[in-house]
Amino acid sequence: MAWAPDGWKRIGPGGGGAQFIPTISPHDPGTVLVRCDMTGGYVSRDGGASWGMFNLGGGVRFFAFDPLDARTLYTEALGLWRSRDSGQTWNLLYPAPGDTGGVEMPSDHADARIVTKDGRYPHVAALAIDPADSKTLYAAMSEGSSTILSVSADGGASWKKGADLPAGVLHIHIDPASPRADRCVTVVTAKSVMVRAGGTWKEHATPAQFIDTSAGYATGGGLRLYGVSRDGLHVSDDGGVTWRNSEIQPGAKPRFSAVATSAQHPDVAYLAYSNLDGRNFGVAKTTDAGRNWTLVWKETSDDPAANVHDGWITARFGPSWGGTPLNLGVAPTDPNIVYATDLGRTMRTTDGGKTWVGVYSKKGSGDGFTTTGMDVTTAYGVHFDPFNRKRVFITYTDIGLFRSEDGGESWVSATVGVPRPWRNTTYWVEFDPAVEGRMWAAMSGTHDLPRPKMWRQRGVAGYNGGVAVSDDGGRTWRQASPTLPQTAATHILLDPESPKTARVLYVTGFGRGVFKSTDGGATWVLKNNGIEGAEPFAWRLARDPRGALYLVVARRSEDGSFGNPGDGALYRSTDGAEHWERLPLPEGLNGPNGLAIDPRNPSRLYLAAWGRQAAKEAREGGIFLSTDGGRNWRNVLSQDKHIYDVTIDPRDPKLLYAAGFESSAWRSTDSGETWRRIAGYDFKWGHRVIPDPTDAKQIYVTTFGGSVWHGPADKVAPPGMPTWQVRANDPPVVR
């Protein structure tokens, strides 16, 4: 578990999603920064043994260290941020907080962008700090299609234009040996290298379109540049004026993804390669500026490298699951220290590539693993075995189902026996309340539903998946029945009043509808009478105390437009799914996402809703309340337009929770009439809040890319701080 200063921690096996741009401090090689593809940033101060997370409202583009002050860091996420305490807290530097007009989130995905008061959308593509003056900053700033080099002499308080730049800036380098009054500045783009020397700019074409570059200043001066395209490697010994080709093996035609050198030892570089001899992938190393290369990491999809000591991912999925490193980072002061990030892991070597170790996860008890704080997984639920509270499950995207036998301290993969095409995602599990060990799971090879990106191009007809059943508490599984056709099963619901020898189960098939079983899952029948549309996006089910069923159908359109048959709907059945009645949604809303029902009053419904895309922010989203069984609705939470789900604490029906895609989780203590933002939780993409059954003061929050958070339920943010947009000057705390 990874602990946070304010009582929050993250649980899970660690890793599991794409990680990028490992960046090592020039002052202390034990300080490392990494970003993920789900907006989180990670910082380690102990050489990767543990990681804290910080969230700045958007995905990180780069990191930079002040060359003189070890505690000062920079990053770009929506805007340019600076930390003066080694990443513990961050302040927005550009655009200046006084110039910002807010943060807009218009899209279905709640993507964010800072807008200035005069309507501009600036961002910073690259940054360099003068090696002799921390107040002098060089930034590639873009607005629309134009990019300029801006220079600040006062630590970012003000900026002046230095030059027009081509698009696609990758890096900026400042020659420490050049005169301080007339710095030699090198700007590297995908297609050219621009050099300012003696007050004059010159542009030199690159030999290929680069996907990655790295550089360092050799002893005595001179910038050595490494650049890779997908199928070419090039080295420049004169700062990009001339180039020579380099090969890791004569005549071989591998693919490349990343290159990195040590800023103070540029003769040494590391290169991520794949498809060498048609099957090998890994990392190559040079110690003579690319003239000769050694393969220091070489493996295939079925032959792990003996010197690569991974955590749980290789053992569970094989070497190719993480795959070729996406990025590499070499310590500026020690070329033997390298970090490699890929689709699921962060790996580290401290001996120049002789051995590599996974630092995203560590061994737990028994066969289990636990996170080091680097969590990059999408979770849907935290599920507690009713017969054994120490047995806990997390339903995940990409890594499937995980089980803990020690209350969440360590985790093992729990998909033994599951059909291989279904193992990618487990959306939900259901326990038999009267039979110990019996449980069902809704599984699919299609992840990230109900996000429109999943059917944007190929539709839903080919989705696979179904229901798996276990009789031994999730240790082993089998397909429940071949009578359930292949479908992306996203939710499963058990009728607790059905006999334990013939359990009634309902499952949602995304793009198919609702299936029902009256024999514990042995046979299934489609029950779509009254459900509109040829491919209903059946997403979630709920049951009220009287036995009525509710079905949430996700919308089809990405922007929230109307006109799709059966799009975005809520249904009710009072006869066990034999017939469905469509209920009215709140006016202007077509993005229902979740439903909760008051266990004391079946007429009191809480609807989680996804807003419709608009120019600046989503519309008609949030939480809606009905007190008459869904005939009429009113909005009770409008600050967050992308609410994923609403949950009720089973110990106190007046206590409700919600989360969504705007860096916020919410709590209501008065049956949903008013809501307060929960303090401490700030991950961008929230899924669902689950009350901790063992501690009424704690909650779990499942996330879209940050695994599961566990923390205090009753700490709320001050009034007037509903979402990330309004707290640009209240920087988040690393966690």
Helices and strands as residue ranges (DSSP letters): E 2-3, E 9-11, E 19-24, E 32-36, E 40-44, E 52-55, E 62-65, E 73-76, E 80-83, E 91-94, G 97-99, E 100-104, E 113-116, E 123-129, E 137-143, E 146-152, E 160-165, E 169-174, E 185-189, E 192-197, E 200-205, E 212-217, E 223-229, E 232-236, E 244-245, E 255-262, E 265-276, E 280-286, E 294-299, E 308-309, H 312-317, H 319-322, E 327-330, E 338-341, E 346-349, E 356-358, E 361-363, E 369-371, E 379-385, E 388-396, E 401-404, E 412-413, G 420-422, E 425-431, E 439-444, G 452-454, E 465-470, E 478-479, E 488-494, E 505-510, E 513-517, E 525-526, E 538-543, E 549-553, E 569-573, E 581-583, E 592-597, E 605-609, E 622-626, E 634-637, E 643-648, E 656-660, E 665-668, E 676-677, E 686-691, E 698-703, E 708-712, G 724-727
